Amino acid sequence: MQPFTTLTGLIAPLDRMNVDTDQIIPKQFLKTIKRTGLREGLFFDWRKKKDGSQDPNFFLNQPRYQQATILLTRDNFGCGSSREHAPWALLDQGFRCIIAPSFADIFYNNCFQNGVLPVVLKADEVHALFQNVAAKEGYQVRVDLAAQTVTALDGTSYRFDVDPFRKDCLLKGLDSIGLTLQYETQVSSYEARRAAQAPWLFPDLQ
């Protein structure tokens, strides 16, 4: 997993509350376990009109947001089912950070497991960012995980909280597997000791 330290990037706005995971990545795109190619299904039902053509009013179809790496949205983002394809699709699109007043718990945790930083800011701070993004094309901020700050280029800064353990893992690029592999020597030592003590439990080693 790619570590997250600092990110200076363009913000893309999704001004909707209660965006669930089926809206983030619809069910027909869940047939794969690969983490690539899912950007084609990201917000699929919102990106297209009923006739199948692209909706020019949706932010992902607008040239000004094509290079965005930070998604700005509203309360309860990522609610619904626990599908891990949701953060995969967002990451495949290029989003490394999502800013919102609140997130659904499972989605929030899945973001950390996949190298995406979910930042919780106050509702009025998120609203101010929406106004700035609308007013200025190419609006960027700098997200600093170590300092736990979101800073605009004009110097305005917002602070966010994050669990110390999750913060440390993301800074080091460790998901659950990577975290476990840090103890590979101890695990192997234990397995060898148990195999010697109770060989009948390890027939494959006989």
C-alpha positions as CSV (number, residue, x, y, z in Angstrom):
1,M,0.0,0.0,0.0
2,Q,1.3,3.5,-0.9
3,P,2.1,5.6,2.2
4,F,0.2,8.9,2.7
5,T,2.3,11.8,4.1
6,T,1.3,15.0,2.4
7,L,-0.8,15.8,-0.7
8,T,-1.2,19.0,-2.5
9,G,-4.0,18.6,-5.0
10,L,-7.0,19.9,-6.8
11,I,-10.4,19.5,-5.1
12,A,-13.4,18.1,-6.9
13,P,-16.8,18.8,-5.3
14,L,-19.6,16.3,-4.8
15,D,-22.3,18.3,-3.1
16,R,-24.5,15.5,-1.9
17,M,-25.4,14.0,1.5
18,N,-25.7,10.2,2.3
19,V,-23.8,9.0,-0.8
20,D,-24.0,5.2,-0.4
21,T,-21.5,2.6,-1.8
22,D,-24.0,1.5,-4.5
23,Q,-23.9,5.0,-5.9
24,I,-20.1,5.1,-5.6
25,I,-19.7,1.8,-7.4
26,P,-22.9,0.1,-8.6
27,K,-23.3,-3.7,-8.2
28,Q,-22.7,-4.6,-11.8
29,F,-19.0,-3.6,-11.3
30,L,-18.4,-5.9,-8.4
31,K,-17.6,-9.0,-10.5
32,T,-13.8,-8.4,-10.3
33,I,-11.4,-8.6,-7.4
34,K,-8.9,-6.5,-9.2
35,R,-8.4,-2.9,-7.9
36,T,-7.8,-1.4,-11.3
37,G,-10.3,-0.4,-14.0
38,L,-13.0,0.4,-11.5
39,R,-12.9,4.1,-12.3
40,E,-15.2,3.4,-15.3
41,G,-17.9,2.5,-12.8
42,L,-17.3,5.3,-10.3
43,F,-20.6,7.2,-9.8
44,F,-21.8,5.5,-13.0
45,D,-25.5,6.3,-12.6
46,W,-24.8,10.0,-12.0
47,R,-22.2,10.4,-14.8
48,K,-24.7,9.5,-17.5
49,K,-28.1,10.7,-18.6
50,K,-31.0,8.4,-19.4
51,D,-30.0,8.2,-23.1
52,G,-26.5,7.0,-22.1
53,S,-24.7,10.2,-22.9
54,Q,-22.5,11.9,-20.4
55,D,-24.1,14.4,-18.1
56,P,-22.1,17.6,-18.5
57,N,-23.3,18.9,-15.1
58,F,-21.7,16.1,-13.2
59,F,-18.3,17.0,-11.9
60,L,-16.3,14.0,-13.2
61,N,-17.4,15.0,-16.8
62,Q,-16.1,18.5,-16.4
63,P,-12.5,19.3,-17.6
64,R,-11.7,21.5,-14.6
65,Y,-11.9,18.5,-12.3
66,Q,-10.1,15.8,-14.4
67,Q,-6.9,16.0,-12.4
68,A,-8.5,16.2,-9.0
69,T,-6.9,14.1,-6.2
70,I,-9.1,15.3,-3.3
71,L,-12.9,14.7,-3.2
72,L,-15.0,17.2,-1.2
73,T,-18.4,15.9,-0.1
74,R,-21.1,16.1,2.5
75,D,-22.3,14.1,5.6
76,N,-22.4,10.3,5.9
77,F,-20.3,9.6,2.8
78,G,-19.9,5.9,2.1
79,C,-23.0,4.6,3.8
80,G,-24.7,1.4,2.7
81,S,-23.0,-1.9,2.1
82,S,-19.5,-2.6,3.1
83,R,-18.1,-3.3,-0.4
84,E,-14.4,-2.5,-0.5
85,H,-14.7,-1.8,-4.2
86,A,-15.9,1.7,-3.2
87,P,-12.5,3.0,-2.0
88,W,-10.8,1.0,-4.8
89,A,-12.9,2.9,-7.4
90,L,-12.1,6.2,-5.8
91,L,-8.4,5.4,-5.7
92,D,-8.4,4.2,-9.3
93,Q,-9.9,7.6,-10.3
94,G,-7.0,9.3,-8.5
95,F,-8.5,10.4,-5.2
96,R,-6.1,9.9,-2.3
97,C,-8.1,12.0,0.1
98,I,-11.8,12.6,0.8
99,I,-13.0,15.5,2.9
100,A,-16.5,15.4,4.6
101,P,-18.2,16.3,7.8
102,S,-18.8,12.6,8.5
103,F,-18.3,9.1,7.0
104,A,-20.0,5.7,7.4
105,D,-17.9,3.7,9.8
106,I,-17.1,0.7,7.6
107,F,-16.2,2.8,4.6
108,Y,-14.1,5.0,6.8
109,N,-12.0,2.0,7.9
110,N,-11.8,0.6,4.4
111,C,-10.2,3.9,3.2
112,F,-7.3,3.5,5.6
113,Q,-6.9,-0.1,4.6
114,N,-6.4,1.0,0.9
115,G,-4.3,4.1,1.2
116,V,-7.0,6.7,1.1
117,L,-7.2,9.4,3.8
118,P,-10.7,10.3,5.0
119,V,-10.6,13.7,6.6
120,V,-13.4,14.8,8.9
121,L,-13.9,18.6,9.1
122,K,-16.6,20.7,10.7
123,A,-19.7,21.3,8.6
124,D,-19.0,25.0,8.3
125,E,-15.4,24.4,7.2
126,V,-16.6,22.0,4.5
127,H,-19.1,24.5,3.4
128,A,-16.4,27.2,3.1
129,L,-14.3,24.9,1.0
130,F,-17.3,24.2,-1.3
131,Q,-17.7,28.0,-1.8
132,N,-14.0,28.4,-2.5
133,V,-14.0,25.6,-5.1
134,A,-17.0,27.1,-6.9
135,A,-15.5,30.5,-6.9
136,K,-12.0,29.6,-8.1
137,E,-11.2,27.1,-10.9
138,G,-8.2,25.0,-10.0
139,Y,-8.7,25.5,-6.2
140,Q,-6.1,23.4,-4.3
141,V,-5.3,22.5,-0.7
142,R,-2.4,20.8,1.0
143,V,-3.3,17.9,3.2
144,D,-0.6,17.0,5.8
145,L,-1.3,13.8,7.7
146,A,1.5,14.2,10.2
147,A,0.4,17.7,11.2
148,Q,-3.3,16.7,10.7
149,T,-4.0,19.9,8.8
150,V,-5.8,20.9,5.5
151,T,-4.2,24.2,4.3
152,A,-5.4,26.3,1.4
153,L,-2.9,28.2,-0.7
154,D,-4.0,31.5,0.9
155,G,-2.9,30.2,4.3
156,T,-6.3,29.2,5.7
157,S,-5.8,26.1,7.7
158,Y,-8.2,23.5,9.2
159,R,-7.2,20.8,11.7
160,F,-8.6,17.3,11.7
161,D,-8.5,14.4,14.2
162,V,-7.3,10.9,13.4
163,D,-6.7,7.8,15.4
164,P,-3.0,7.5,16.2
165,F,-2.8,3.9,15.2
166,R,-4.5,4.5,11.8
167,K,-2.4,7.5,11.3
168,D,0.9,5.6,11.9
169,C,-0.2,2.8,9.6
170,L,-1.1,5.1,6.7
171,L,2.1,7.2,7.1
172,K,4.0,3.9,6.8
173,G,1.8,2.4,4.0
174,L,0.7,-0.6,6.2
175,D,-2.6,-2.3,5.7
176,S,-3.6,-5.3,7.8
177,I,-1.4,-7.7,5.8
178,G,1.6,-5.4,5.9
179,L,1.2,-4.9,9.6
180,T,1.2,-8.6,10.2
181,L,4.2,-9.2,8.0
182,Q,6.2,-7.0,10.3
183,Y,6.1,-9.9,12.7
184,E,6.9,-12.6,10.2
185,T,10.0,-13.7,12.1
186,Q,8.1,-14.1,15.4
187,V,5.2,-16.0,13.6
188,S,7.6,-18.4,11.9
189,S,9.4,-19.0,15.2
190,Y,6.1,-19.8,16.9
191,E,5.0,-22.1,14.1
192,A,8.3,-24.0,14.3
193,R,8.1,-24.4,18.0
194,R,4.5,-25.6,17.9
195,A,5.3,-28.1,15.1
196,A,8.0,-29.6,17.4
197,Q,5.7,-29.7,20.4
198,A,2.7,-31.1,18.6
199,P,3.7,-32.6,15.3
200,W,0.3,-34.2,14.8
201,L,-1.2,-30.7,14.3
202,F,1.1,-30.1,11.3
203,P,0.9,-33.3,9.1
204,D,2.0,-31.3,6.0
205,L,5.4,-30.7,7.7
206,Q,6.0,-34.4,8.3
